[in-house]
Structure formats: C-alpha cells, structure tokens
Amino acid sequence: MYLTNILTDPERIDRLISIAKSSLLPLLEGAISYTIPLALISFVIGLTLAVLTALARISTIRVLQIIARVYVSAIRGTPLLVQLFLIFYLLPALNIIIDPFPSAVIGFSLNVGAYASEVIRAAILSIPKGQWEAGYSMGMSYQQLLKRIILPQASRVSIPPLSNTFISLVKDTSLASMILVTEMFRRAQEIAATNYEFILLYSMAALIYWVICFVLSVLQGFMEKRLNRYVS
C-alpha cells in the first residue's frame, strides 16, 4: 500500500528523491564520524579485554577464574541495550558523569570482551597440549610460550568468528542512538523527525549499514585466504 501510494503520486516521488539527496551526506557523516570509529575503538578495547578474560578463564588461579566467569555470565545474560542504559543513566546517579560517546565505548567494549573471550578461550584450548609441553621443554616461561607459540596459532583459528563479531558490532552501534550518540541511525531519526519520512530515512540507513558490512565481509574473506596460504 505504501509503495502503491508513492508510485501513483509523481509529486511524492520528487519529494522523496529530494529528501534522499539532501539526507545522504549527513548519514554518511554520521557513519564516518561516529559509527565506524565507535565500532573500531570498542572492538580494539574489547579484544584486549577478551584476551585477558580468556587467559583468566584458563588460569590456575581460582579467584581470576571466578571473576572472569561472573563477568562473562553477566554480560552474556543481559541485553546490550540494558547495559548501555545502566552505564549512561546509573553512573550519573553515583556522581560519575560520562559523555554519550565514551559511555557507548564502555558498553560495547564490555560486551565484545565477554563474547570474544569465549572465542579466544576456545581457540587457545584447541592448540594441542604437545605444543605447551614442547615449549616448556625448551625452557620457555608461560608468558613466552603464549606470545611465541600459543597466541599466534590461536589467532588464526579465531579470526573468522572475531570478524563476525566485529561485523555484528557495526550493526549494534545503532543502539548507541538510544543514549544520544549522534551516529548514523541517530542522524536518520533526527532528519526523519523534520520531514516525517521515517521509512525512507531508515531504509537509507539500512542500506548504508549493509554496504559497510558487505565490504567488511569481503575483507574477512581476503584475510582468511591470506592466512590459509601463509599456513600452508
């Protein structure tokens, strides 16, 4: 019905084309200035946290294991949107004021850290025990063994699922609009509020998200091929 009304109204078509042209640049600016940087910063911090959490999970120190398990369970057991709300609205109630963008970075980083830690932990555990024993027999310390033997091999195994995590993170950044981060989807909401063409603006935002994720998927495939050639 919606499309039928548009196709039978030339003036409406011209208006939609005009709105689309004027809105494209602000949406792209939102993606370049906020969406992509938010995803990149959160992923780098989250990946660092994920490695530390994975190592804590497989360590022999009971306290570290418990802390890591509670953290992973809490993040995986609650919605991301609720986590963002708690960071953005609860911390000010405790006299800890954080701007929207850093709040989003904290929320996404914690979320990525929990989920990616399981990927990294599984990758580390997939390395044969003989690799550990060989490293120890050569006189390597635990840190040297991880740095030189275990983590390089685990990284190759974990790249495909971690790439999927990053692609999902790019899409999840739209939730940052709920805590006033002016990323791409927030821009779409603001523009749509002035002309009431919500379907058009949201469709444009969805198309841009799809293009970004498609490019990331192509890069993921390229990285996997390069890694397979390197290993073989």
N, C-alpha and C positions, 0 to 999 in steps of 0.2 A: 504493500500500500504506500509506504513511504517513497520508494523508488518510482512508483507509478505517478504519484503526485508531482515529483520533480521532473520526470521526463515529459510530462504534458504541460509544463509551465516554463517557457523559454526565459522569462524574466528571473525565475528562481534559479535556473541553471547559471545564468550570467552572474547572479549574486553569489552563488556558491563558488564559482570559479574565482571571482574577485577576492572572496574571503580566503580561499585556499592559497592564492598567490601572496596575499599580504601576511598570512599566518606562517608560511613555510619557514621564513628566515628566523622569526622568534622561536619556533620549535627547534630548529637546528642549533640555534644559540644555546637553548636550554640543554640540549643533548651534549654539545661540546663543552659548555662551561660547567655543567653540574652532573649530568647523568654519567658520562664516561669517567670524569675524574673521581666521582663518588664511588663508582664500581672499582676502579683501579686501586685507589687508596685503601678501600675497605678490604679488597682481596689480598693485597700485599700484607697488611697488618694481620688479617685473618689467617693467612697462610703461615705467617711466623708463629702466631698463637696456636695454630693447628699442629705444627711440628713439635712445639713444647708440650702440648697436651698429649700427643701421641706417645712421646717419649716418657711422659709421666705415667701413662696407662701401662706401659710395658716395663716400667722400672720395678725394682725390688723394694722400693721404699713405700711402705703401706700408706703413709699419710698422703703422699703425692698421688697414688692411685685413687684414693677416696675423693680427694679434691677434684681430680680430673673427671672422675665418673659422675660426680654431682653436677659439675659444670655442664658436661655433655648432656646429661639427662634433663637438666633444667631447660637448656636451650632447645633441645630437640622435642621436648614435651610441651612447649608453649608456642603460640603463634608469633611470627615475626612482627606483625603489626602491634601486638600487645607489648612486645619487648621494646619497640620504638616508643610507644606511648609511655611506658614506665620510665624510660631514660629521659624523655623530653618533659614529662609532667611531674614525675615523682621527685627527681633530683632538685628542682627548684623549691619544692616543699621542704627540702632538707637544707635550703640555703646554698645549693650548688647550682649556679646558673650556667648553662651551656647553650650556645647558639644552635640553631636548627641543623646546619651542615655538620658540625662536629658531633652532635647528638646522633645524626644518621650514620656517620662513620663508625661511632662506637657500637651502635646497634647491629649494623651489617657485619662489622668485623667479628663481634662475638658470635654471630650466627654462622658465619663462614668458618670460624675457628672450630666450632663444635662439629659441624658436618664434615669438614675437610679432615679433621683429626682422625675420624674413623677410616677414611680413605687411606691416609698415610700410615696409620697403625696396621691396617690390613696389608699394605704394600711392604712394610718392614717385616711383618711376620711371614710374608711369602718368601723371603730370602732364606734359602736352605741353612740349617744350623751349621753345616760344614763350613760355610763362609765365615761365621763367627769364630768357630774353632780354629780355622786356618789363620785368621787374623791374630787371635790370642797367642797361637803357637809361634808367630813371628815377633812376638814381644810388643804388639800394639796395645795401647790403652783403649778404654771404652770409647773415649772421645775420638781418638784417631781412627778407630775401626768404623765408627759411624760416618765420619767425614770422608774417609777414603774409599770405603768398600760398600757399606750398607745403604746409606742415603743416596749415592749416585745410582745404584741399581733400583732402589725403591722409587726414585723419581721417574724413571722410565715407565714403571708399571702404573704409577699414579697419575701421569699426565692426562690420559683420556678422561677419567672421571673428574679430575680437578678442572679440566677445560669445560666440562659440562656444568660444574659448579659455578664457574665464572659467567658462563652464558646465562644461567638462571639468575645470578646476582644482578646482571644488567637489567633483566626484566623486573626483578624485585625492587630496583631503585625507584620504581613508580610509587611505592608505598611511602617514600620519603615526602611525597606531596602532602601526606596526612599530618606531618609535623612541620609544615610551612617551608620546606626546602623548595626553592623555585626551579626544580629540574624540569625536564621536558613535559611530563604529564601535568605538572602544576601549571606550566605555561598554557597548555591546552585548556585546562579548566578556566584559567583567567580570561583567555580570549573568548571561549565559548560563553562565558558569563556576560559578555558585552553584546554578542550577536545572537545568542540562543541556538547556535548551530552545533549542538553537542555531538551529534552523530558524525558530522563532518570532521570536527577537530579531533575527536577520539579515534576516528578511523585513520587520520593522518598520523597521529602519534603511534598507533599500532603499526602502521606501515614503516615508519622510521625505526621502531624497535625491531621489526622483522629484518630490515636491511642490515642493521648493526649485527644482529645475531647470525644472519646468514654469512656475513663477512668473517665473523669470529669462527663459525663452523668450518669455513674454507681454510682459515689459518690453522685450525685444530688438525684437520686432515693433513695439511702440509707438514706440520710438526711431527705427527705420528709417522709419516713416511720417512722423514729425515732420521728420526730415532731408530726406526727399523733397519734402515740402511747402515746406520752407524754401528748398530749392534751386530748385524750380520757381517 
